[in-house]
Amino acid sequence: MKYQVVRNTKYDYAGQSYASVYPNLHKYPATMLPQIGIDILKELNVSSGTLLDPYCGSGSSFASALECGITEMYGFDINPLAVLISKAKFTKISLSEFLEAKQTFRNNIFEFLKNENNINDLTRPKITNIDFWFSKEVIANLTAIKYFIDKIASENVRTLFLVPFSETVRDCSYTRNNEFKLFRMKPEDLLSFNPDVIGVYLKKLEDTFFLYSNYYFPRLGNEVKIAVEYSKFQPRNEYFDVVLTSPPYGDSRTTVAYGQFSTLSNEWLGVNYARKIDGMLMGGIKPKRITTKGFIADYIAQVNQTDNKRALEVSAFYNDLGNSIQRIATCIRKGGKTIYIVGNRTVKNVQLPTDQFIAEKFEETGFKHLVTYERALSNKAMPSKNSPTNITGKTVSTMLSEYIVVCEKLY
Ligand SMILES: C[S@@+](CC[C@H](N)C(=O)[O-])C[C@H]1O[C@@H](n2cnc3c(N)ncnc32)[C@H](O)[C@@H]1O
């Protein structure tokens, strides 16, 4: 191993969940525990300046940074659902405006649903295989909810209404809710599945408001500026002081399928490329040749001995991750820190040292590797086993540890 890894039990947080610090407003795959960000920023004495999270997902890094006194943050993600969740959590809205909108919404929707014919006048959303995923009644109710959410004038208030809408889409669809991938319920379960969509939504709306107003709103002072964009990170002239991020693990098509997890929500939200998202994520486009440069090359060569297709997929991921690090590196201020939280996944029985790859790439671009901590992974919301050998029944743990890789910009 080239860059030293220190096992640090302080970062295990055994028995702690995400919710013990900042409850999430919406489920999301592979969320980072905000506790990790809080403790590592404190350890590095980072309490001001600007923060970048180029793969911000549901925005856990912003929660960590706010807790440490950082008030200016920039996030990027190419999954619109992720951006929606992050924006909802970290945009300050007027609570009274929200409550007023909630009352109007309730009155309007109940009035509207009194006449069954009203629903026929609404335009149905464009959802692929809609009848496969939703019953007629669920489609009608979701369409009505979305219609009245779209009538809310304030964009920020609307965003907070859309978060429980997305969860309602998920919960009231025929998907198996304990999976990240899009699988339909068993036929015998479909018959008895008859959710009260409006009831589910209104309950989730209450819960969302409770969490937002108690955990997020109080921390969003006037000085706080958190900007989140639906896009890959775009290099810009400004300098960031710290990067805190947990990039995808390179298994978006297999294990942690962000796109699949979000497909139905994204389609209901009006995103017309929802089904293409997993292909757009890092490593989504395969190169013609496998990677032969750097520390990772030997590992990819080992994968290639048994499976060329998988070796190309792995190469695609590291090519993208390396290019992204290069772009990010140019935008960090001298003395600035980068904190990447990653897992070393196993492909074809080869454990891929992503932590080492990241340290190496940063060192190639004017950084010094400061430390890598290894933490035991016990509470991340992701499958712990998969079948990387593709031999039925033969599974290995996808990840038992996570690595916190810290580098500093020298020049
Ligand atoms: C491990 S998750 C981040 C989770 C986040 N830390 C949280 O707590 O919710 C990785 C994220 O990277 C996003 N992503 C994948 N490829 C991307 C790319 N090229 N540019 C921006 N975001 C990307 C995925 O949509 C996903 O939300």
The ligand as an SDF file (V2000), in Angstrom:
LIG
                    3D

 27 29  0  0  0  0  0  0  0  0999 V2000
  -22.5610    8.3250   -2.4940 C   0  0  0  0  0  0  0  0  0  0  0  0
  -23.7500    9.3670   -3.2310 S   0  0  0  0  0  0  0  0  0  0  0  0
  -23.6180   10.8350   -2.2940 C   0  0  0  0  0  0  0  0  0  0  0  0
  -24.4310   10.7310   -1.0700 C   0  0  0  0  0  0  0  0  0  0  0  0
  -24.4090   11.9930   -0.2370 C   0  0  0  0  0  0  0  0  0  0  0  0
  -23.1450   12.1860    0.4190 N   0  0  0  0  0  0  0  0  0  0  0  0
  -25.5230   11.9020    0.7730 C   0  0  0  0  0  0  0  0  0  0  0  0
  -25.2470   11.8190    1.9620 O   0  0  0  0  0  0  0  0  0  0  0  0
  -26.6750   11.8500    0.3490 O   0  0  0  0  0  0  0  0  0  0  0  0
  -23.0200    9.8210   -4.7620 C   0  0  0  0  0  0  0  0  0  0  0  0
  -23.8200   10.8020   -5.6030 C   0  0  0  0  0  0  0  0  0  0  0  0
  -23.0790   11.1170   -6.7650 O   0  0  0  0  0  0  0  0  0  0  0  0
  -23.9960   11.4100   -7.8030 C   0  0  0  0  0  0  0  0  0  0  0  0
  -23.2290   11.3400   -9.0640 N   0  0  0  0  0  0  0  0  0  0  0  0
  -22.7940   10.2660   -9.7470 C   0  0  0  0  0  0  0  0  0  0  0  0
  -22.0620   10.6450  -10.8080 N   0  0  0  0  0  0  0  0  0  0  0  0
  -22.0300   11.9900  -10.8050 C   0  0  0  0  0  0  0  0  0  0  0  0
  -21.4060   12.9780  -11.6280 C   0  0  0  0  0  0  0  0  0  0  0  0
  -20.6910   12.6440  -12.6770 N   0  0  0  0  0  0  0  0  0  0  0  0
  -21.5530   14.2770  -11.2890 N   0  0  0  0  0  0  0  0  0  0  0  0
  -22.2870   14.6330  -10.2180 C   0  0  0  0  0  0  0  0  0  0  0  0
  -22.9150   13.7580   -9.4050 N   0  0  0  0  0  0  0  0  0  0  0  0
  -22.7740   12.4480   -9.6920 C   0  0  0  0  0  0  0  0  0  0  0  0
  -25.1050   10.3930   -7.6110 C   0  0  0  0  0  0  0  0  0  0  0  0
  -26.3060   10.8370   -8.2100 O   0  0  0  0  0  0  0  0  0  0  0  0
  -25.1860   10.3290   -6.0780 C   0  0  0  0  0  0  0  0  0  0  0  0
  -26.1670   11.2050   -5.6110 O   0  0  0  0  0  0  0  0  0  0  0  0
  1  2  1  0
  2  3  1  0
  2 10  1  0
  3  4  1  0
  4  5  1  0
  5  6  1  0
  5  7  1  0
  7  8  2  0
  7  9  1  0
 10 11  1  0
 11 12  1  0
 11 26  1  0
 12 13  1  0
 13 14  1  0
 13 24  1  0
 14 15  1  0
 14 23  1  0
 15 16  2  0
 16 17  1  0
 17 18  1  0
 17 23  2  0
 18 19  1  0
 18 20  2  0
 20 21  1  0
 21 22  2  0
 22 23  1  0
 24 25  1  0
 24 26  1  0
 26 27  1  0
M  CHG  2   2   1   9  -1
M  END
$$$$
